Amino acid sequence: MTRWGILGPGRIAHKFAQDLLTVPNAQLYAVASSDLQRASEFAETYSIPHAFGSYEQLLTLPDLDIVYVATPHVKHHENVLMLLNGGVAVLGEKPFAMNSEQVREMVETARSKKVFLMEALWSRFMPGIEFALDLIKSGSIGKVVSVKADFGFKAPFLPDQRLFNKELGGGALLDIGIYPLFLSYLILGKPTTLKASAIFGTTGVDEQCGMVLTYADGQLALLDSTLLADTDCVGLIQGESGQIRIHSRFHENKGVTLLQTGHPSKSFAFERETHGYDYEAQHVMQCLTDGKTESPLWSLDDSLNLMELLDKVRAEAGIVY
């Protein structure tokens, strides 16, 4: 049995908890909030035995195996370091932190203390994403030429809440732009050039952000994110002899279509009854069982590389927190 703690009982933590209930040998064991009432209500909802009104109290549980950190972006670095220094394994929500300097400190701490740490980039563990990678590796579409990905939704304008609040790390890039950038990195690796531009709203956050990346082998990535409109949210991988379409919304997809030149299209379904957080949870539990201190599928180096790319986008587009 893997005993899970949850730090920060917000909206995404509810989804994670609901999915964790479907995972064999996973136990929701503790929840911590800066508000004891919120923690107690969350604990009652999911029959969690321990509820705390401070994050530090999680460290008082000697049999806690891992903590899922689901606080606002700006708190990730502080929260993760507290747990790592207490010897507790961590699954930390994306973006891992606010910049690469913070991520580097988290990575170095985890490695020096030999404590498991992984960024909760749940899309990496989706069956559809795994399937698309297998198609690319098998040569189904030939050499990859380009990656196109978008992520957009019309967010209600609530300036005091996270999405439009600069002090909470709001804006399109860190919240949803990370997904198209993740997809291009996963498929093409590090780019040789990166160009980016952003449109800023009245609260100072980037409400839209576009990116163009080029690669040493002649490939191109066109990526964008917006909080102002509902977009297709599709991932399109174009090869010399076909294309792979990761259906909307690509980061949590349930379907993939393969189009090979001269052949009928083939569609593949990956239905599920969960939100999709169970895949990353199962992977983390397997890593812990195997005695690993980081994931072989989404390593700490991958998280650092992605955050360095996000830093470059911010520098190019003038996004400052």
C-alpha positions as CSV (number, residue, x, y, z in Angstrom):
1,M,0.0,0.0,0.0
2,T,1.3,3.5,-1.0
3,R,0.1,6.1,1.5
4,W,-0.4,9.5,-0.3
5,G,-0.6,12.9,1.2
6,I,-2.1,15.9,-0.6
7,L,-0.7,19.4,0.0
8,G,-3.2,22.1,-1.1
9,P,-6.8,20.8,-1.4
10,G,-7.9,22.9,-4.4
11,R,-9.7,22.1,-7.6
12,I,-7.0,19.9,-9.2
13,A,-6.4,18.1,-5.9
14,H,-10.0,17.0,-6.0
15,K,-9.6,15.5,-9.4
16,F,-6.4,13.8,-8.4
17,A,-8.0,12.4,-5.3
18,Q,-11.0,11.1,-7.2
19,D,-8.6,9.3,-9.6
20,L,-6.4,7.9,-6.9
21,L,-9.4,6.2,-5.4
22,T,-9.4,4.0,-8.6
23,V,-5.7,3.0,-8.3
24,P,-5.0,-0.4,-6.6
25,N,-2.9,-0.3,-3.5
26,A,-3.1,3.5,-3.2
27,Q,-4.4,5.1,0.0
28,L,-5.4,8.7,0.5
29,Y,-3.7,9.1,3.9
30,A,-3.3,12.8,4.7
31,V,-4.3,16.3,3.5
32,A,-2.8,19.6,4.5
33,S,-4.0,23.1,3.9
34,S,-3.3,26.5,5.4
35,D,-6.9,26.4,6.4
36,L,-7.8,23.5,8.8
37,Q,-11.5,23.7,7.8
38,R,-10.7,23.2,4.1
39,A,-8.4,20.3,5.0
40,S,-11.1,18.7,7.2
41,E,-13.8,19.0,4.6
42,F,-11.5,17.5,1.9
43,A,-10.6,14.7,4.3
44,E,-14.3,14.0,5.0
45,T,-15.1,13.9,1.3
46,Y,-12.5,11.2,0.6
47,S,-12.3,9.4,3.9
48,I,-8.8,10.6,4.6
49,P,-7.6,9.8,8.2
50,H,-5.3,12.8,8.7
51,A,-6.2,16.4,8.1
52,F,-3.8,19.3,9.0
53,G,-4.1,23.1,9.1
54,S,-0.4,23.6,8.2
55,Y,1.8,22.1,5.5
56,E,4.6,21.3,8.0
57,Q,2.4,18.9,9.9
58,L,2.7,16.4,7.1
59,L,6.2,15.8,8.2
60,T,4.9,14.4,11.5
61,L,3.6,11.2,9.8
62,P,6.5,8.7,9.7
63,D,4.6,6.2,7.4
64,L,3.7,8.8,4.7
65,D,5.1,7.5,1.4
66,I,4.6,10.5,-1.0
67,V,3.0,13.9,-1.2
68,Y,1.2,15.4,-4.1
69,V,1.8,19.2,-4.1
70,A,-1.1,21.1,-5.7
71,T,-0.6,24.6,-4.4
72,P,-0.5,27.7,-6.7
73,H,2.6,28.0,-9.0
74,V,4.4,30.5,-6.8
75,K,4.3,28.1,-3.8
76,H,5.7,25.0,-5.5
77,H,9.4,25.6,-4.9
78,E,8.9,26.4,-1.1
79,N,6.5,23.4,-0.6
80,V,8.6,20.9,-2.4
81,L,11.8,21.8,-0.7
82,M,10.1,21.6,2.7
83,L,9.0,18.0,2.0
84,L,12.3,16.9,0.4
85,N,14.3,18.3,3.3
86,G,12.0,16.3,5.6
87,G,12.8,13.1,3.6
88,V,9.4,12.8,2.0
89,A,8.9,11.8,-1.7
90,V,7.1,14.4,-3.9
91,L,4.9,14.5,-7.0
92,G,4.8,18.3,-7.7
93,E,2.3,19.9,-10.0
94,K,3.4,21.6,-13.1
95,P,4.8,24.1,-13.7
96,F,7.4,22.6,-11.4
97,A,8.3,26.1,-10.1
98,M,8.5,29.7,-11.3
99,N,11.9,29.5,-13.0
100,S,14.8,27.2,-13.8
101,E,16.8,28.5,-10.8
102,Q,14.1,27.2,-8.4
103,V,13.8,23.9,-10.3
104,R,17.6,23.4,-10.2
105,E,17.6,23.8,-6.4
106,M,14.7,21.3,-6.1
107,V,16.5,18.8,-8.4
108,E,19.8,19.2,-6.5
109,T,18.1,18.7,-3.2
110,A,16.2,15.6,-4.3
111,R,19.4,14.0,-5.7
112,S,21.6,14.9,-2.8
113,K,19.1,13.5,-0.3
114,K,18.2,10.5,-2.6
115,V,14.5,11.3,-2.3
116,F,12.0,10.6,-5.1
117,L,10.8,13.7,-7.0
118,M,8.8,14.1,-10.2
119,E,6.9,16.9,-11.9
120,A,3.3,16.0,-12.3
121,L,3.2,16.4,-16.1
122,W,0.4,14.0,-16.4
123,S,0.2,14.2,-20.2
124,R,3.5,12.2,-20.4
125,F,1.7,9.2,-19.1
126,M,-1.5,9.3,-21.2
127,P,-1.9,6.2,-23.3
128,G,-2.5,8.3,-26.4
129,I,0.7,10.2,-26.0
130,E,2.6,6.9,-25.4
131,F,1.0,5.5,-28.6
132,A,1.9,8.5,-30.7
133,L,5.5,8.2,-29.5
134,D,5.5,4.6,-30.5
135,L,4.2,5.4,-33.9
136,I,7.0,7.9,-34.4
137,K,9.7,5.5,-33.3
138,S,8.3,2.8,-35.6
139,G,8.7,5.1,-38.6
140,S,5.0,5.2,-39.3
141,I,5.2,8.8,-40.6
142,G,8.8,8.9,-41.6
143,K,11.0,11.7,-40.3
144,V,9.1,14.3,-38.3
145,V,9.0,17.6,-40.0
146,S,6.9,19.7,-37.7
147,V,4.9,19.8,-34.5
148,K,1.8,22.1,-34.2
149,A,-0.1,22.4,-31.0
150,D,-2.5,24.9,-29.4
151,F,-4.2,25.2,-26.1
152,G,-6.9,27.8,-25.5
153,F,-10.1,28.4,-23.6
154,K,-12.2,31.4,-22.8
155,A,-11.5,31.9,-19.1
156,P,-13.9,34.0,-17.0
157,F,-12.1,37.3,-16.1
158,L,-11.6,37.0,-12.3
159,P,-8.7,39.3,-11.6
160,D,-8.2,38.2,-8.0
161,Q,-8.0,34.5,-8.9
162,R,-4.9,32.7,-10.2
163,L,-5.3,32.8,-14.0
164,F,-5.3,36.6,-14.2
165,N,-3.3,37.3,-11.0
166,K,0.3,38.1,-11.6
167,E,1.3,37.6,-8.0
168,L,0.0,34.0,-8.2
169,G,2.0,33.3,-11.4
170,G,-1.1,33.7,-13.6
171,G,-1.2,34.0,-17.4
172,A,-1.5,31.7,-20.4
173,L,2.1,30.5,-20.6
174,L,2.7,28.7,-17.3
175,D,-0.9,27.5,-17.0
176,I,-1.6,26.1,-20.5
177,G,1.2,27.2,-22.8
178,I,3.4,24.6,-21.0
179,Y,1.5,21.8,-22.7
180,P,2.3,22.7,-26.4
181,L,5.9,23.4,-25.4
182,F,6.0,20.0,-23.5
183,L,4.8,18.2,-26.7
184,S,7.4,19.8,-28.9
185,Y,10.1,19.0,-26.4
186,L,8.9,15.4,-26.0
187,I,9.1,14.8,-29.7
188,L,11.8,17.1,-31.0
189,G,14.0,17.8,-27.9
190,K,15.8,21.1,-27.4
191,P,15.4,23.7,-30.1
192,T,18.3,25.7,-31.7
193,T,16.2,28.8,-31.9
194,L,13.1,30.0,-30.0
195,K,11.0,33.1,-30.8
196,A,8.0,34.1,-28.7
197,S,5.5,36.9,-28.4
198,A,2.7,37.7,-25.9
199,I,-0.4,39.8,-25.6
200,F,-0.9,41.3,-22.1
201,G,-4.1,42.1,-20.4
202,T,-5.2,44.8,-17.9
203,T,-3.8,42.8,-14.9
204,G,-0.4,42.5,-16.5
205,V,-0.5,38.7,-17.2
206,D,0.1,37.2,-20.7
207,E,-3.4,36.4,-22.0
208,Q,-2.0,35.0,-25.2
209,C,1.4,33.6,-26.1
210,G,2.8,32.3,-29.4
211,M,6.0,30.4,-29.9
212,V,8.1,29.4,-33.0
213,L,10.9,26.9,-32.5
214,T,13.5,25.5,-34.9
215,Y,15.7,22.5,-34.6
216,A,19.1,21.4,-35.7
217,D,17.7,18.7,-38.0
218,G,15.5,21.1,-39.9
219,Q,12.2,20.7,-38.0
220,L,9.8,23.4,-36.9
221,A,7.3,23.8,-34.0
222,L,4.4,26.2,-34.0
223,L,2.8,26.6,-30.6
224,D,0.3,28.9,-29.0
225,S,-1.9,29.4,-26.0
226,T,-4.7,31.7,-25.1
227,L,-7.1,32.5,-22.2
228,L,-9.4,34.5,-24.5
229,A,-11.0,31.9,-26.8
230,D,-11.8,28.2,-27.1
231,T,-9.3,26.7,-29.6
232,D,-9.0,23.3,-31.2
233,C,-6.5,22.1,-28.6
234,V,-5.0,19.6,-31.1
235,G,-1.5,18.2,-31.4
236,L,-0.4,17.6,-35.0
237,I,2.8,15.8,-35.8
238,Q,3.7,16.1,-39.4
239,G,6.1,13.6,-41.0
240,E,7.6,13.2,-44.5
241,S,5.2,10.3,-45.2
242,G,2.2,11.0,-43.0
243,Q,0.8,12.7,-39.9
244,I,-0.3,11.9,-36.4
245,R,-3.3,13.8,-35.0
246,I,-3.6,13.8,-31.2
247,H,-7.2,14.6,-30.6
248,S,-8.6,17.4,-28.5
249,R,-7.8,18.2,-25.9
250,F,-4.4,16.7,-26.7
251,H,-2.9,16.9,-23.2
252,E,-5.6,14.6,-21.9
253,N,-6.6,12.9,-25.1
254,K,-8.8,9.9,-25.7
255,G,-7.9,9.3,-29.3
256,V,-5.2,9.4,-32.0
257,T,-5.5,9.3,-35.8
258,L,-2.8,8.1,-38.1
259,L,-2.7,9.4,-41.6
260,Q,-0.2,7.7,-43.9
261,T,0.4,8.9,-47.4
262,G,-1.5,6.7,-49.8
263,H,-3.4,4.8,-47.1
264,P,-6.8,5.2,-45.4
265,S,-6.7,6.9,-42.1
266,K,-6.7,4.8,-38.9
267,S,-8.2,6.0,-35.6
268,F,-7.3,4.6,-32.2
269,A,-9.4,5.1,-29.0
270,F,-8.1,5.3,-25.5
271,E,-11.3,5.6,-23.4
272,R,-11.2,6.0,-19.7
273,E,-13.6,6.7,-16.8
274,T,-11.1,8.8,-14.8
275,H,-9.8,12.3,-15.3
276,G,-6.5,10.8,-16.3
277,Y,-4.4,11.5,-13.2
278,D,-4.3,7.8,-12.4
279,Y,-1.7,7.0,-15.0
280,E,0.9,9.3,-13.5
281,A,0.0,8.0,-10.0
282,Q,0.5,4.4,-11.0
283,H,3.8,5.3,-12.6
284,V,5.0,7.0,-9.4
285,M,4.0,4.1,-7.3
286,Q,5.9,1.7,-9.6
287,C,9.0,4.0,-9.3
288,L,8.7,3.9,-5.5
289,T,8.3,0.1,-5.5
290,D,11.4,-0.2,-7.7
291,G,13.4,2.0,-5.5
292,K,13.9,4.7,-8.1
293,T,14.4,8.3,-7.0
294,E,13.3,9.8,-10.4
295,S,11.1,8.7,-13.3
296,P,12.7,7.1,-16.4
297,L,9.9,8.5,-18.5
298,W,9.9,12.1,-17.3
299,S,13.2,12.7,-15.6
300,L,14.3,15.6,-13.4
301,D,16.5,16.7,-16.3
302,D,13.4,16.8,-18.5
303,S,11.7,19.0,-16.0
304,L,14.7,21.3,-15.9
305,N,15.0,21.4,-19.7
306,L,11.3,22.3,-20.0
307,M,11.6,25.1,-17.4
308,E,14.7,26.5,-19.1
309,L,12.6,26.7,-22.3
310,L,9.8,28.4,-20.4
311,D,12.3,30.9,-19.1
312,K,13.5,31.6,-22.7
313,V,9.9,32.1,-23.8
314,R,9.4,34.6,-21.0
315,A,12.6,36.5,-21.8
316,E,11.6,36.7,-25.5
317,A,8.0,37.7,-24.9
318,G,8.7,40.1,-22.0
319,I,6.7,38.0,-19.4
320,V,7.8,39.0,-15.9
321,Y,6.5,37.9,-12.5
